[in-house]
Amino acid sequence: MSARVVVTMSDLETAVPLDRALEAEGIACELAASAEEGRSAMRRNQIAVLVLSGAARESQARALAEYAREHEIAVLALLEPTDSGRGETRLPVTEMMVKPVHTDELAATVRRLVDRRELQRRTGIAGESAPIQEVLVKIEQMAPVSSTVLIQGESGTGKELVAKAIHDLSPRRGRPFIAVNCAALRETLLESELFGHEKGAFTGAAERRLGRFELADTGTIFLDEIGEIPMSVQVKLLRVLETRSFFRLGGVQPIKVDVRVVAATNRALKDRVSVGEFRDDLFYRLNVLSIYLPPLRERRDDIPLLIRRFVREFTAQHERTFPGIAADAMQLLLKAPWPGNIRQLRNLVESMVVLAPGSEIRAVDIPGDVTEGMGTLLPARIAPATSNGVGLGAAEFEFILRSLMELRVQVEELRRRLEQRPDHGDVHVIEVSDTSSQVLAVPAMGLEEDEVEVEEEVVVYRAGMTMAEVERAAIEAVLRRAEGNRRRAAQDLGIGERTLYRKLKEYEIS
């Protein structure tokens, strides 16, 4: 049996019992006495998880963790109590635990990471970032039930991949999975495609035809771009969701079906409801369970991983060697706005593999349409308001939302620039409120820390602070505003409760 888990032997009192516990659960485990043994094990076998038993105290922990991440292997770091909060703990890891940890709890965590890697292997959903891990958690939770799911996200984020994963992990796997692109069909054709028609129902209907709902009976139907369906079809779709029955065009007998509905949209359905373009009752019927797929700019840490995966795919497909990507070109790709998201990145990598010159890709080789708009916060234009004002609120909301999503990147860039200056004593304030967030640069001019007056819901950023310290301060500010209510704080921060709980443990926030 090939090893699935590699455990470093830096802490034998932890490594040996974990090895026995995993073997007892049927998970093959290999102990590595050195960094070279660890890399060798990861090269030889299909490893799912690397456990750093000594974490920050291991001499080559970072090198091992980076090697694992490059090969899409989850990394679990075990910290000493005195390591928590130290700079050395900022390793590229998937999860951290602070010792002492009971062997059963540790084995359960490793088992969960192994299962998560198996889920990613089966579904093809790649990524190590917290947003994509939350998506995977939701897929695991939603797959076993038959409730309707609404997947929301921009074009190119992989909504159909998630829908297929929900189906493949559900009790309906092996049954039909029928996908319909609602935006690609005219109103009359869409109704016929969904519900079918009887012979003679309309001109050209020479024979009876089964609709997609009938074809998906006992399985799953995926309605992509659900926000584009006309009002007349929305009424009939609502009836199907309520009664699980419908009439074919020209038919008189109701057709009963057992179908799970998974819908997807790249538009804000709530905004369409507010302007009367989408039925509110249909929206609530669709939005029983909801998954938000983050755009690529919200998960930039996953870009190198996705590039490596696409390079492997296309070098094998086209039988080409790929010289690689220079550091300056990779920095451009990491900072690009990616309005087309993963689809755009995938197409770019394929073009680079096929058209790559004899040397590695440099910054000057990156097409201009990829880097367009990098000088601004917004990766895309905002549509102007209409004459009657409709859409103005949505545009303003989009502006604020996209600005906030880029705030973290901007603060990190600001920190780097200040560190390069001989005098970087400015005080920066990030104000957290219900309506806005802003960064204020206040020249210190000899002011002491206690001379800068800030309110309770204000995060003070000073040159030299790490993003972890800024993140901790932001979480504490939002918790104060939420009066300790973790669920409300998680919603305000735009993260899951599990992620917030992990952050509270990581930063030791009581």
ZIMOPE-V566731 format. One line per field, one symbol per residue. ss: DSSP state (A for helix, B for strand, O for the rest). phi: phi as a letter, one per 20 degrees, with the letter a starting at -180 (. if undefined). Layout:
ss->???
phi->???
//
This chain:
ss->OOOOBBBBOOOAAAAAAAAAAAAAOOOOBBBBOOAAAAAAAAAAOOOOBBBBOOAAAOOOAAAAAAAAAAOOOBBBBBBOAAAOOOAAAOOOOOBBBBOOOOAAAAAAAAAAAAAAAAAAAAAOOOOOOAAAAAAAAAAAAAAOOOOOBBBBOOOOOOAAAAAAAAAAOOOOOOOOBBBBBAAAOOAAAAAAAAABBOOOOOOOOOOOBBOAAAAOOOOBBBBBOAAAOOAAAAAAAAAAAAAOBBOOBOOOOOBBOOOBBBBBBOOOAAAAAAOOOOOAAAAAAAOOBBBBOOOAAAOAAAAAAAAAAAAAAAAAAAOOOOOOBOAAAAAAAAAOOOOOAAAAAAAAAAAAAAAOOOOOBOAAAOOAAAAOOOOOOOOOOOOOOOOOOOOAAAAAAAAAAAAAAAAAAAAAAAAAAAAAOOOOOOBBBBBBOOOOBBBBBBOOOOOOAAAOOOOOOBBBBBOOOOAAAAAAAAAAAAAAAOOOOAAAAAAAAOOOAAAAAAAAAAAOOO
phi->.ffdcdcfdgcffeffffgfffffendfccedebffffffffffceedcddefdlfeefdffffffffffdldfcddddfgfefnfffeeefdebccdffcfgfffffffgfffffffffffemedqdfgfffffffffffegfedffcdddrffnenffffffffffeefegnefcddceffecfgfffffffdnbefmfbgnefbfcfeffffegmdcddeelffefffffgfffgfffedlbadfgnecdfdecdcedddbbddfffffffdmebffffgfffefdccdeffffebffefgfffffffffefffelcedfocfffffffffefflfelfffffffffffffdgffcffdgfefgfffegnfecfeebfdfffffenfnfffffffgffffffegffffffffffffeefccefddddedbfdbcbddedgflnfegfeeecefecdeddgofefffffgfffffffffelnfffffffffmcfffffffffffelee
//
